[in-house]
């Protein structure tokens, strides 16, 4: 019907410029388009399928499992667009892959943080659903990420992530010329008191949309900065990508096992090869 959509093309998506034949069911979501090459370097093979604005997409295989990657740019508004358009062309599993700032001393620079749920300190998910709706990671995705990190021997932590709309004021950092937002001096301490592990800018919107649409999602981030110890290093960038890629392989095995047994949900009593 006229007026149903602003996009006249039902197949190739408006922002991503990819169609149904361009992506696998499982998609990794880094922020930076430059990370796409670093992700696909870990795979068996890959082919770029689209590059428009901040959205760069490639598809290939990892240990034989079909897999895609789409960069989202910075922040939840653009990440939500990526999830919306990827879902429209058949993707059903999303793994945010990125970097973060830890706010607990035990999460050292180079460690991985596997998100179990997220504080929705961003406005994008509020456009979709009431503010008390939880942003939770899919249990199969979390299980696959834990198993992948264990198999790869990477140090990791599981816990709650806080997603913000601002790298500076929203994460308690001073702005231009030392500007301090109201409450910024208490923000990090309040989150620490609530047992939050880390700060980043996309996870909560990705998790919220996935839950709303009945899709699977999770997040794995490498710690670049520890706000408690004052350390900052861009160390271990590929660890999150490798862990997420292996998690996609494990999720494919979980799906095969579910089909074999005839159940809807994988659980710890079901072994993986």
KAVENPE-V789539 format. One record per residue. N is the residue number from 0. PHI is phi as a letter, one per 40 degrees, with the letter a starting at -180 (none if undefined). OMEGA is omega in degrees with one decimal (999 if undefined). Layout:
((N | PHI | OMEGA) (N | PHI | OMEGA))
//
This chain:
((0 | none | 177.4) (1 | d | 177.3) (2 | g | -179.3) (3 | c | -177.0) (4 | a | 174.3) (5 | c | -178.8) (6 | b | -177.1) (7 | c | -178.2) (8 | b | -175.9) (9 | c | -175.3) (10 | b | -179.6) (11 | c | -173.6) (12 | c | -169.5) (13 | c | -176.9) (14 | c | -175.6) (15 | c | -176.9) (16 | f | 172.2) (17 | b | -178.3) (18 | b | -174.7) (19 | d | -178.2) (20 | c | -172.9) (21 | c | -174.2) (22 | b | 174.0) (23 | c | 177.8) (24 | c | -177.9) (25 | b | -175.7) (26 | b | 171.2) (27 | c | -175.6) (28 | b | 170.2) (29 | c | 177.0) (30 | c | -172.2) (31 | c | 176.2) (32 | d | 179.4) (33 | c | 179.5) (34 | c | -178.2) (35 | d | 178.8) (36 | c | -179.7) (37 | c | 176.4) (38 | c | -174.3) (39 | c | 176.5) (40 | c | -180.0) (41 | c | -172.9) (42 | c | 174.9) (43 | c | 179.8) (44 | a | -179.6) (45 | a | 177.1) (46 | a | 176.8) (47 | c | -176.5) (48 | b | -179.9) (49 | a | 176.9) (50 | a | -179.4) (51 | a | -175.5) (52 | f | 179.9) (53 | c | -172.3) (54 | c | 177.4) (55 | b | -173.7) (56 | b | 173.2) (57 | b | -179.2) (58 | b | 178.9) (59 | a | 177.4) (60 | b | 173.0) (61 | b | -174.6) (62 | f | 177.2) (63 | g | -178.4) (64 | c | 175.9) (65 | c | -175.3) (66 | a | 175.1) (67 | b | 174.3) (68 | b | 174.9) (69 | b | 175.0) (70 | c | -174.0) (71 | b | -169.7) (72 | g | -176.7) (73 | c | 169.3) (74 | g | -174.8) (75 | c | 179.2) (76 | d | -179.0) (77 | c | 176.7) (78 | c | 178.9) (79 | c | 176.4) (80 | c | 179.8) (81 | c | 179.9) (82 | c | 179.8) (83 | d | -173.2) (84 | c | 175.5) (85 | c | 177.9) (86 | c | -179.1) (87 | c | -178.7) (88 | b | 167.4) (89 | h | 178.5) (90 | c | -179.1) (91 | b | -179.3) (92 | b | -174.8) (93 | b | 178.1) (94 | b | 174.3) (95 | c | -178.7) (96 | b | -177.9) (97 | a | 178.1) (98 | b | -176.3) (99 | a | 171.2) (100 | b | 178.5) (101 | c | 178.3) (102 | b | 174.7) (103 | b | -172.7) (104 | c | -176.4) (105 | c | 179.2) (106 | c | -173.9) (107 | c | 176.0) (108 | d | -176.4) (109 | g | 176.4) (110 | c | 174.1) (111 | b | 170.3) (112 | b | 179.5) (113 | b | -173.2) (114 | c | 173.9) (115 | c | 177.8) (116 | a | -174.4) (117 | b | 170.6) (118 | c | -175.7) (119 | c | 178.1) (120 | c | 175.7) (121 | b | -172.7) (122 | c | -174.2) (123 | c | -177.8) (124 | c | 175.7) (125 | c | 177.4) (126 | c | -175.4) (127 | b | -168.8) (128 | a | -178.6) (129 | d | -169.7) (130 | c | -179.9) (131 | c | 174.7) (132 | c | -174.3) (133 | c | 172.1) (134 | c | -175.2) (135 | b | 176.2) (136 | c | 177.4) (137 | c | -174.3) (138 | c | 177.6) (139 | c | 179.3) (140 | c | 178.1) (141 | c | 179.2) (142 | c | 179.8) (143 | c | 178.6) (144 | c | 177.5) (145 | c | 180.0) (146 | c | 179.9) (147 | c | 179.4) (148 | c | 178.0) (149 | c | -177.9) (150 | c | -178.5) (151 | c | 178.5) (152 | g | -179.3) (153 | c | 175.1) (154 | c | -176.0) (155 | a | 176.7) (156 | b | 173.7) (157 | b | 179.0) (158 | i | -174.8) (159 | c | 177.0) (160 | b | 170.0) (161 | b | 178.4) (162 | b | -175.1) (163 | b | 176.1) (164 | c | -177.8) (165 | b | 176.1) (166 | c | -176.3) (167 | c | -175.2) (168 | d | -176.9) (169 | c | 178.7) (170 | b | 174.3) (171 | g | 177.6) (172 | c | 175.4) (173 | c | 175.4) (174 | c | -179.2) (175 | d | 179.3) (176 | f | 175.1) (177 | g | 178.9) (178 | d | 176.9) (179 | b | 177.8) (180 | c | 178.8) (181 | d | 178.5) (182 | g | -176.1) (183 | c | -179.0) (184 | c | -179.2) (185 | b | -170.7) (186 | d | -175.8) (187 | c | 179.3) (188 | c | 178.9) (189 | c | 178.4) (190 | c | 176.2) (191 | c | 179.1) (192 | c | 178.6) (193 | c | 177.0) (194 | g | 173.8) (195 | c | -175.6) (196 | c | -167.9) (197 | a | 178.8) (198 | b | 171.9) (199 | a | -167.3) (200 | b | -175.3) (201 | b | -167.2) (202 | d | -172.6) (203 | c | 178.1) (204 | c | 178.4) (205 | c | -179.8) (206 | c | -179.0) (207 | c | -179.8) (208 | c | 179.7) (209 | c | 178.5) (210 | c | 179.3) (211 | c | -174.8) (212 | c | 178.9) (213 | g | -179.9) (214 | b | 179.2) (215 | b | 176.3) (216 | a | 175.5) (217 | a | -178.6) (218 | a | 173.2) (219 | b | -179.3) (220 | b | 172.3) (221 | c | 178.3) (222 | c | 174.5) (223 | c | -177.1) (224 | b | 171.8) (225 | b | -174.9) (226 | c | -179.7) (227 | c | -176.6) (228 | c | -179.6) (229 | g | 179.7) (230 | c | 172.8) (231 | a | 175.6) (232 | a | 174.5) (233 | c | -173.8) (234 | b | 174.6) (235 | g | -175.1) (236 | d | -174.9) (237 | c | -175.2) (238 | c | 179.7) (239 | c | -179.7) (240 | c | 179.5) (241 | c | 178.8) (242 | c | 179.2) (243 | c | 179.1) (244 | c | 177.3) (245 | c | 177.5) (246 | c | 177.2) (247 | c | 176.3) (248 | c | -179.8) (249 | c | 176.7) (250 | c | 176.4) (251 | c | 176.9) (252 | c | 176.0) (253 | d | -179.2) (254 | c | 176.9) (255 | c | -180.0) (256 | c | 177.9) (257 | c | 179.7) (258 | c | -179.7) (259 | c | -177.3) (260 | c | -179.4) (261 | g | 178.2) (262 | b | -177.3) (263 | c | -173.3) (264 | b | 176.4) (265 | c | 176.5) (266 | b | -172.0) (267 | c | 178.8) (268 | c | 179.4) (269 | b | -174.7) (270 | c | 172.2) (271 | b | 179.2) (272 | c | 999))
//
